[in-house]
Amino acid sequence: MSEHPDAWIILRVTIIQRGEPVEELRVLAGWFGGYMKSDRWRINSGIVSVKADEHEYRFRGHSGSVYVCQRNAYGLSSIMKSGLRLAERLPQFLSIEPLEDQDWAAIQL
């Protein structure tokens, strides 16, 4: 399954896995609902691979889903800011850090 968000950022999160803290990168994605639908947001399951071309990044998650993110759409929408504040209060996240935009194809996973 592929997702095509209207806006996105990368988060560095620390979670507990098998009793140990684990740091990973995740996509925080947002969609604009328009007139008939609500805006929405989602945090992916954790990035396991990145592919890129001149227009977009393709982030594959642990769940197998692929987030197809336009390079020029990096940033937080209002609904994403609300989602980020909510996620920061969830017990499964020890820490969440929004990262500055960079060449995501060059990151070490």
C-alpha positions as MATLAB code, in Angstrom:
seq = 'MSEHPDAWIILRVTIIQRGEPVEELRVLAGWFGGYMKSDRWRINSGIVSVKADEHEYRFRGHSGSVYVCQRNAYGLSSIMKSGLRLAERLPQFLSIEPLEDQDWAAIQL';
ca = [
       0.000    0.000    0.000;
       1.326    3.469   -0.801;
       0.448    6.762    0.857;
       0.787   10.148   -0.845;
       0.757   12.866    1.832;
       0.314   16.559    1.068;
       2.882   17.506    3.736;
       5.443   15.508    5.703;
       8.421   15.659    8.042;
      10.822   13.125    9.504;
      10.842   12.442   13.237;
      13.596   10.866   15.312;
      11.743    8.826   17.932;
      12.851    6.694   20.839;
      10.594    3.764   21.706;
      10.868    0.761   24.013;
      11.357   -2.498   22.116;
      11.883   -5.780   24.005;
      12.537   -3.758   27.153;
      15.276   -1.613   25.583;
      15.167    1.949   24.191;
      15.466    1.980   20.393;
      15.921    5.064   18.219;
      14.397    5.144   14.746;
      13.205    7.536   12.069;
       9.529    7.840   11.205;
       7.449    9.826    8.729;
       4.846   12.201   10.144;
       2.483   12.719    7.210;
      -0.503   15.002    6.690;
      -3.331   15.192    4.170;
      -5.564   18.176    3.437;
      -9.204   17.116    3.417;
     -10.700   19.964    1.437;
     -14.392   20.792    1.483;
     -15.922   17.354    2.090;
     -13.299   15.613    4.236;
     -11.295   16.393    7.358;
      -7.565   16.985    7.401;
      -5.707   13.991    8.820;
      -2.264   12.902    9.959;
      -0.398    9.665   10.556;
       2.993    8.521   11.863;
       4.413    5.565    9.960;
       5.743    2.378   11.555;
       9.411    3.331   11.178;
      11.570    3.797    8.095;
      13.437    0.708    6.870;
      14.500    1.977    3.422;
      14.541    5.141    1.326;
      14.478    5.517   -2.445;
      14.591    8.874   -4.169;
      14.410   10.617   -7.495;
      14.528   14.313   -8.356;
      10.890   14.887   -7.312;
      10.096   12.553   -4.429;
      11.221   10.207   -1.699;
       9.753    6.748   -1.139;
       9.964    5.675    2.503;
       9.219    1.990    3.170;
       8.055    1.245    6.702;
       8.255   -1.797    8.969;
       4.617   -2.554    8.078;
       5.430   -2.649    4.348;
       3.604    0.555    3.493;
       5.382    3.116    1.309;
       5.069    6.850    1.851;
       5.618    8.709   -1.428;
       6.635   12.214   -0.330;
       7.207   15.178   -2.633;
      10.566   16.837   -1.962;
       8.981   20.304   -1.987;
       6.262   19.388    0.567;
       8.488   19.107    3.671;
       6.811   20.915    6.547;
       4.149   20.793    9.248;
       0.488   21.558    8.658;
      -1.810   22.586   11.518;
      -3.284   19.097   11.847;
       0.213   17.595   11.876;
       1.229   19.957   14.709;
      -1.804   18.749   16.677;
      -0.884   15.134   15.940;
       2.704   15.725   17.027;
       1.552   17.221   20.350;
      -0.722   14.206   20.882;
       2.041   11.714   19.999;
       4.420   13.393   22.473;
       2.018   12.391   25.271;
       1.737    8.727   24.230;
       3.583    6.299   26.528;
       5.179    4.276   23.704;
       7.295    7.296   22.682;
      10.107    8.113   25.110;
      11.123   11.049   22.908;
      10.133   12.622   19.599;
      12.325   15.104   17.723;
      11.264   16.755   14.440;
      14.273   16.940   12.094;
      15.326   19.628    9.645;
      14.942   18.812    5.960;
      17.993   17.165    4.385;
      18.930   14.623    1.727;
      16.957   11.702    3.141;
      18.384    9.292    0.564;
      21.803    9.732    2.219;
      20.752    8.835    5.767;
      22.009    5.769    7.606;
      19.193    3.537    8.840;
];
